[in-house]
């Protein structure tokens, strides 16, 4: 009897295990089906919402706010395949058509499959700074869908997993996009605009001033306190709007977060206003907010040193002024085919001599302009007093085609000299020479 009972128990146990095994297999199958169904449901959900907005969607895309600004994109999804798009990446804010699809993976993603404005941010050959060579603007064109919140679509970028939100666009968003480029011009200035910018904060009682440096291609800014006892350097990613700019992260003044600056056409300042007298202003000035003694190493009695503008690497540098670029272009246009300015080099204390060396491509001989230096200690500037012109070791008459450029360098009020906190293409320090009287600035490598 005991043996029979034992056999029964064993049989019951075997049957039970088989039943449980079958149940587990069923559960796995059902789970797989549910996962697929869930992805299909999410795909339809995303498709429906993309097509639901009458005027499409807007995204201000900060690809890496530690070194790059934001770029406004507008999308109108016309059907399950085609999309219209526009952006303020450059002056071309026109609408372009391309294709997209919703792709299934571990989650649903929005993939822009044919080239359009969004792809300008992911082109590794199109980089705004030397540090981003080979990375471009670090952008993406595939976005993982993570749901909705308060009418916004939440995505994460495929490569860096940064959050990007699409908000419903309006007809005005499309109509006003070109105004972003006007704001950009207001911030960067024209050929006649002052080259120096400042940031001024007011906490309701105390005003603090900063030297504000903005890099146009990267849309990124640094603000250095004028008070040398403070080391509170601030950095901002900037995006343009039709009425001003947005800064990221927000500027904190007396506990208040200021991120939206409105352009004031009368003062030509960008103004952010809080409560209780709290405010911040970004504006321009004719005198550098932060004067340096960097010019002193160039004065007579110091070791030989040199600086050079090299067109191959520094043409188009955002630290060059529009006036300088215009003068260079004018000179090159008047030279014979194949000949152009190659370098503008400043040599100091080469024995008893200081000189500017103008060198050219196409085999044209270098031209030197000798000068002596004087210090303007009050304005912290160096003055070049022009001397003889030389070519191939012989004195020559002043070349007429170099007059506009040379006059800026030799202006009687002098130049501000500044060692910059960035590099371009190489590890050499960058120095800028800026006129004290005109919006002229040339960018050079240090050869020290």
C-alpha positions as CSV (number, residue, x, y, z in Angstrom):
1,X,0.0,0.0,0.0
2,X,2.7,2.3,0.9
3,X,4.5,1.5,-2.4
4,X,1.3,2.3,-4.4
5,X,0.9,5.6,-2.6
6,X,4.4,6.5,-3.3
7,X,4.0,5.8,-7.0
8,X,0.8,7.9,-7.1
9,X,2.6,10.8,-5.5
10,X,5.4,10.6,-8.1
11,X,2.9,10.5,-10.9
12,X,1.1,13.5,-9.5
13,X,4.3,15.4,-9.2
14,X,5.4,14.6,-12.8
15,X,2.0,15.7,-14.1
16,X,2.1,18.9,-12.1
17,X,5.6,19.8,-13.4
18,X,4.5,19.2,-17.0
19,X,1.4,21.4,-16.4
20,X,3.5,24.2,-14.9
21,X,6.0,23.9,-17.8
22,X,3.2,24.3,-20.3
23,X,1.9,27.3,-18.4
24,X,5.3,29.0,-18.5
25,X,5.6,28.4,-22.3
26,X,2.2,29.9,-22.7
27,X,3.2,32.9,-20.6
28,X,6.3,33.5,-22.7
29,X,4.4,33.3,-25.9
30,X,1.8,35.7,-24.6
31,X,4.5,38.1,-23.4
32,X,6.2,38.1,-26.8
33,X,2.8,38.9,-28.4
34,X,2.1,41.7,-26.0
35,X,5.6,43.2,-26.6
36,X,5.0,43.3,-30.3
37,X,1.5,44.6,-29.8
38,X,2.8,47.3,-27.5
39,X,5.4,48.4,-30.1
40,X,2.8,48.5,-32.8
41,X,0.5,50.5,-30.5
42,X,3.3,52.9,-29.8
43,X,4.1,53.2,-33.5
44,X,0.5,54.1,-34.2
45,X,0.4,56.5,-31.3
46,X,3.5,58.4,-32.5
47,X,2.2,58.4,-36.1
48,X,-1.1,59.8,-35.0
49,X,0.3,62.5,-32.9
50,X,2.9,63.6,-35.5
51,X,0.1,64.0,-38.1
52,X,-2.3,65.6,-35.6
53,X,-0.8,69.1,-35.4
54,X,-2.2,71.4,-38.1
55,X,1.0,73.4,-38.4
56,X,3.4,70.6,-37.4
57,X,6.0,70.7,-34.6
58,X,8.8,72.9,-33.4
59,X,12.0,71.8,-31.6
60,X,14.9,73.9,-30.4
61,X,17.7,71.4,-30.6
62,X,20.7,71.9,-28.2
63,X,23.0,69.1,-29.4
64,X,25.5,69.7,-26.6
65,X,24.8,72.7,-24.4
66,X,28.3,72.6,-22.9
67,X,29.8,73.8,-26.1
68,X,27.1,74.4,-28.7
69,X,24.0,76.5,-28.9
70,X,20.4,75.6,-30.0
71,X,19.0,75.4,-33.5
72,X,15.3,75.9,-34.2
73,X,13.7,73.3,-36.4
74,X,10.1,73.2,-37.8
75,X,8.5,69.9,-39.0
76,X,5.2,69.3,-40.9
77,X,4.5,65.6,-41.3
78,X,2.3,65.5,-44.4
79,X,1.6,61.7,-44.4
80,X,3.2,58.5,-43.3
81,X,6.3,59.1,-45.4
82,X,6.9,62.8,-46.3
83,X,7.9,65.7,-44.1
84,X,8.4,69.5,-44.7
85,X,11.2,71.0,-42.7
86,X,12.8,74.4,-42.0
87,X,15.5,75.6,-39.6
88,X,17.6,78.6,-38.6
89,X,20.9,76.8,-39.0
90,X,21.9,79.5,-41.4
91,X,20.3,82.3,-43.4
92,X,18.3,79.8,-45.5
93,X,15.1,79.4,-43.6
94,X,13.1,78.1,-46.6
95,X,11.0,74.9,-46.4
96,X,12.5,71.7,-47.8
97,X,10.8,68.3,-48.3
98,X,12.2,64.9,-47.5
99,X,11.2,61.5,-46.2
100,X,11.0,59.9,-42.7
101,X,9.9,56.7,-41.2
102,X,9.0,55.2,-37.8
103,X,11.5,52.5,-37.0
104,X,11.0,49.6,-34.6
105,X,13.8,48.5,-32.3
106,X,13.9,48.3,-28.5
107,X,11.5,51.2,-28.8
108,X,9.9,53.2,-31.5
109,X,12.0,55.9,-33.1
110,X,11.5,58.7,-35.6
111,X,14.1,58.5,-38.3
112,X,14.7,61.1,-41.0
113,X,15.8,58.9,-43.9
114,X,16.6,61.4,-46.6
115,X,18.7,64.5,-46.3
116,X,17.2,67.7,-44.9
117,X,18.0,70.6,-42.6
118,X,18.3,68.3,-39.5
119,X,21.2,66.5,-41.2
120,X,23.3,69.7,-41.2
121,X,23.9,69.1,-37.4
122,X,25.2,65.5,-38.0
123,X,27.6,66.2,-40.8
124,X,31.1,65.4,-39.3
125,X,32.8,67.5,-42.0
126,X,30.8,70.6,-41.0
127,X,32.3,71.6,-37.7
128,X,32.1,75.0,-36.0
129,X,35.3,74.9,-33.9
130,X,38.6,73.1,-34.2
131,X,37.8,71.1,-31.1
132,X,34.8,69.6,-32.9
133,X,36.8,68.6,-36.0
134,X,35.3,65.2,-37.2
135,X,32.3,65.6,-34.9
136,X,30.4,68.4,-36.6
137,X,27.7,69.9,-34.5
138,X,27.2,66.5,-32.7
139,X,23.6,66.3,-33.9
140,X,21.4,63.3,-34.6
141,X,18.6,62.5,-37.1
142,X,17.1,59.5,-35.3
143,X,15.0,60.1,-32.2
144,X,13.7,57.5,-29.7
145,X,10.1,58.0,-28.7
146,X,9.5,58.2,-24.9
147,X,5.9,59.4,-24.8
148,X,4.0,62.7,-24.3
149,X,3.6,65.3,-21.6
150,X,1.4,68.3,-21.6
151,X,0.9,68.1,-25.3
152,X,4.7,67.8,-26.0
153,X,6.4,64.8,-27.7
154,X,9.3,63.5,-25.7
155,X,12.2,62.1,-27.6
156,X,15.8,61.1,-26.8
157,X,18.6,61.3,-29.3
158,X,19.8,57.9,-30.6
159,X,23.5,58.6,-30.1
160,X,23.8,60.7,-27.0
161,X,20.4,59.9,-25.3
162,X,19.8,63.6,-24.8
163,X,16.1,64.7,-24.3
164,X,14.5,66.6,-27.1
165,X,11.0,67.9,-27.0
166,X,8.7,68.7,-29.9
167,X,6.0,71.3,-29.2
168,X,3.1,72.2,-31.4
169,X,4.1,74.8,-34.0
170,X,1.9,77.6,-35.1
171,X,1.5,79.4,-38.4
172,X,3.4,82.3,-36.8
173,X,6.3,80.0,-36.0
174,X,6.7,79.3,-39.7
175,X,6.2,82.9,-40.7
176,X,8.6,84.3,-38.1
177,X,11.5,81.8,-38.5
178,X,13.4,84.2,-40.8
179,X,13.4,86.7,-38.0
180,X,15.8,84.5,-36.1
181,X,18.5,85.4,-38.6
182,X,17.8,89.1,-38.0
183,X,18.3,88.5,-34.3
184,X,21.5,86.7,-35.1
185,X,22.7,89.8,-37.0
186,X,21.7,92.0,-34.1
187,X,23.8,89.9,-31.7
188,X,26.8,89.5,-33.9
189,X,26.7,93.0,-35.4
190,X,27.5,94.4,-38.8
191,X,30.7,95.6,-40.4
192,X,30.4,98.9,-38.6
193,X,29.3,97.5,-35.2
194,X,31.4,97.6,-32.0
195,X,33.4,94.5,-31.4
196,X,33.2,94.4,-27.6
197,X,30.3,93.0,-25.7
198,X,29.4,93.0,-22.0
199,X,27.0,91.1,-19.7
200,X,25.6,93.2,-16.8
201,X,23.6,91.7,-14.0
202,X,21.5,93.6,-11.4
203,X,20.4,91.7,-8.3
204,X,18.2,94.6,-7.3
205,X,21.0,96.3,-5.3
206,X,24.3,95.5,-6.9
207,X,25.5,95.6,-10.6
208,X,28.1,93.1,-11.7
209,X,29.8,93.4,-15.1
210,X,31.4,90.7,-17.3
211,X,33.4,90.6,-20.5
212,X,31.1,88.8,-22.9
213,X,32.6,86.8,-25.8
214,X,30.3,85.1,-28.3
215,X,31.4,82.5,-30.9
216,X,29.1,82.8,-33.8
217,X,29.5,79.4,-35.5
218,X,29.0,77.4,-32.3
219,X,26.4,79.8,-30.8
220,X,28.3,79.6,-27.5
221,X,29.4,82.4,-25.2
222,X,31.6,82.9,-22.2
223,X,31.3,85.8,-19.7
224,X,34.4,86.7,-17.6
225,X,34.0,88.9,-14.6
226,X,35.6,92.3,-14.8
227,X,36.3,92.1,-11.1
228,X,39.7,90.3,-11.0
229,X,38.9,89.0,-7.5
230,X,36.0,87.0,-8.9
231,X,36.5,83.7,-10.7
232,X,32.8,83.3,-11.6
233,X,33.2,82.7,-15.3
234,X,29.8,81.9,-16.9
235,X,29.2,79.9,-20.1
236,X,26.0,79.8,-22.2
237,X,24.6,78.0,-25.1
238,X,22.4,80.4,-27.1
239,X,19.4,79.9,-29.3
240,X,17.7,82.6,-31.4
241,X,14.1,83.5,-31.3
242,X,12.1,86.0,-33.4
243,X,12.3,88.5,-30.6
244,X,15.6,87.8,-28.9
245,X,17.7,84.9,-27.5
246,X,17.4,82.0,-25.1
247,X,20.4,81.1,-22.9
248,X,21.1,77.7,-21.5
249,X,21.6,77.2,-18.6
250,X,19.5,80.0,-17.3
251,X,21.4,82.9,-15.7
252,X,20.9,82.9,-12.0
253,X,20.6,86.4,-10.4
254,X,19.6,86.7,-6.8
255,X,18.0,83.3,-6.9
256,X,16.0,84.1,-10.0
257,X,16.4,82.2,-13.3
258,X,16.7,84.4,-16.4
259,X,16.8,82.6,-19.7
260,X,14.8,84.8,-22.1
261,X,16.5,87.9,-23.4
262,X,14.4,90.3,-25.6
263,X,16.1,92.6,-28.1
264,X,15.6,96.3,-27.5
265,X,16.0,98.0,-30.9
266,X,16.5,101.5,-29.3
267,X,19.4,100.6,-27.1
268,X,20.5,97.6,-29.2
269,X,20.7,95.6,-26.0
270,X,19.3,92.2,-25.1
271,X,17.4,92.4,-21.9
272,X,16.1,89.8,-19.4
273,X,13.9,91.0,-16.6
274,X,13.0,89.4,-13.3
275,X,11.1,90.8,-10.3
276,X,12.2,93.2,-7.6
277,X,14.7,95.0,-9.8
278,X,16.5,91.8,-11.0
279,X,17.7,92.0,-14.6
280,X,20.5,91.1,-17.0
281,X,21.7,93.0,-20.1
282,X,23.9,91.9,-23.0
283,X,25.2,94.9,-24.9
284,X,28.0,96.4,-26.9
285,X,30.7,98.9,-26.0
286,X,33.5,100.7,-27.9
287,X,36.0,99.9,-25.2
288,X,36.9,96.4,-24.0
289,X,35.1,95.7,-20.7
290,X,38.2,93.9,-19.6
291,X,41.5,95.5,-20.6
292,X,44.7,93.3,-20.5
293,X,48.4,93.9,-20.2
294,X,49.1,91.4,-23.0
295,X,50.6,94.1,-25.2
296,X,53.5,94.7,-22.8
297,X,55.5,91.7,-24.0
298,X,55.6,93.3,-27.4
299,X,57.3,96.5,-26.3
300,X,60.9,97.4,-27.0
301,X,63.4,95.7,-24.7
302,X,61.6,92.3,-24.6
303,X,62.7,89.1,-26.3
304,X,61.8,88.6,-30.0
305,X,58.3,87.4,-30.6
306,X,56.0,87.0,-33.5
307,X,52.3,86.6,-34.4
308,X,50.8,85.6,-37.7
309,X,47.5,85.6,-39.5
310,X,47.6,82.5,-41.7
311,X,44.8,82.6,-44.3
312,X,44.6,78.8,-44.8
313,X,43.6,78.3,-41.1
314,X,42.3,81.7,-39.9
315,X,40.3,82.9,-42.8
316,X,36.7,83.0,-41.6
317,X,37.6,82.7,-37.9
318,X,34.8,84.2,-35.9
319,X,37.2,86.4,-33.9
320,X,38.1,88.2,-37.1
321,X,35.9,91.3,-37.6
322,X,33.7,91.7,-40.7
323,X,35.8,94.8,-41.5
324,X,39.0,92.9,-41.6
325,X,37.5,90.1,-43.7
326,X,36.1,92.8,-46.1
327,X,39.5,94.5,-46.5
328,X,41.2,91.1,-47.1
329,X,38.6,90.2,-49.8
330,X,39.0,93.6,-51.4
331,X,42.8,93.2,-51.6
332,X,42.6,89.6,-53.0
333,X,40.0,90.7,-55.6
334,X,42.5,93.2,-57.0
335,X,45.5,90.9,-57.2
336,X,46.3,88.8,-60.3
337,X,44.8,85.3,-60.7
338,X,46.6,82.8,-58.4
339,X,47.9,85.6,-56.1
340,X,46.4,86.3,-52.7
341,X,47.4,87.3,-49.2
342,X,48.8,84.3,-47.5
343,X,50.0,85.7,-44.2
344,X,50.0,88.9,-42.2
345,X,52.8,88.6,-39.6
346,X,53.8,90.9,-36.7
347,X,57.5,90.6,-35.7
348,X,58.7,92.4,-32.6
349,X,62.2,93.0,-31.4
350,X,64.0,91.2,-34.2
351,X,67.2,92.9,-33.2
352,X,66.4,96.6,-33.5
353,X,63.5,96.0,-35.9
354,X,59.7,95.6,-35.6
355,X,57.8,94.9,-38.8
356,X,54.7,93.7,-40.4
357,X,55.4,91.1,-43.1
358,X,52.7,90.7,-45.8
359,X,53.3,87.4,-47.7
360,X,51.4,86.1,-50.8
361,X,50.6,82.9,-52.7
362,X,51.5,82.6,-56.3
363,X,55.2,83.5,-56.0
364,X,54.7,87.2,-55.2
365,X,57.5,88.5,-53.0
366,X,56.9,89.4,-49.4
367,X,56.5,93.1,-48.5
368,X,57.6,94.4,-45.1
369,X,56.5,97.5,-43.3
370,X,58.8,98.6,-40.4
371,X,57.6,100.4,-37.3
372,X,58.5,101.4,-33.8
373,X,56.3,100.8,-30.7
374,X,54.9,103.1,-28.1
375,X,52.9,102.2,-25.0
376,X,49.5,103.8,-24.2
377,X,49.5,102.8,-20.6
378,X,46.2,104.5,-19.7
379,X,44.2,102.7,-22.4
380,X,46.4,99.6,-22.3
381,X,47.2,99.7,-26.0
382,X,50.3,99.5,-28.2
383,X,50.9,102.1,-30.9
384,X,52.8,101.3,-34.1
385,X,54.6,104.3,-35.6
386,X,55.1,103.5,-39.3
387,X,58.6,103.5,-40.9
388,X,60.0,102.4,-44.3
389,X,58.5,99.8,-46.7
390,X,60.8,97.1,-48.0
391,X,60.7,94.4,-50.6
392,X,63.5,91.9,-51.2
393,X,65.7,94.0,-48.9
394,X,65.1,97.3,-50.8
395,X,63.1,100.3,-49.8
396,X,60.0,100.8,-51.8
397,X,57.1,103.2,-52.0
398,X,54.0,102.4,-49.9
399,X,52.0,99.8,-51.9
400,X,48.6,101.3,-52.7
401,X,46.8,98.0,-52.7
402,X,47.8,97.4,-49.0
403,X,46.8,100.9,-47.8
404,X,43.4,100.1,-46.3
405,X,44.8,97.1,-44.3
406,X,48.0,98.8,-43.2
407,X,46.2,102.0,-42.1
408,X,44.1,99.9,-39.7
409,X,47.2,98.3,-38.2
410,X,49.2,101.5,-38.0
411,X,46.4,103.7,-36.7
412,X,47.8,106.5,-34.5
413,X,45.6,105.6,-31.5
414,X,46.9,102.0,-31.3
415,X,45.7,98.4,-30.9
416,X,44.4,96.4,-28.1
417,X,46.2,93.0,-27.8
418,X,44.5,90.1,-26.2
419,X,45.6,86.5,-25.6
420,X,42.4,84.5,-26.2
421,X,41.2,81.5,-24.3
422,X,40.6,79.3,-27.3
423,X,42.7,77.6,-30.1
424,X,42.1,77.2,-33.8
425,X,43.3,74.0,-35.6
426,X,46.6,74.0,-33.6
427,X,47.8,74.3,-30.1
428,X,49.4,77.7,-30.7
429,X,48.0,80.5,-28.5
430,X,45.6,82.8,-30.3
431,X,46.1,86.5,-30.0
432,X,43.8,89.2,-31.4
433,X,44.9,92.7,-32.4
434,X,42.0,95.1,-32.3
435,X,41.8,98.8,-33.3
436,X,41.0,101.2,-30.5
437,X,39.0,103.4,-32.9
438,X,37.4,101.2,-35.6
439,X,35.7,97.8,-35.6
440,X,38.9,96.1,-37.0
441,X,40.2,92.9,-35.5
442,X,42.7,90.4,-36.9
443,X,43.2,86.9,-35.4
444,X,46.8,85.5,-35.2
445,X,48.8,82.5,-34.0
446,X,51.5,83.2,-31.5
447,X,54.9,82.0,-32.5
448,X,56.5,82.4,-29.1
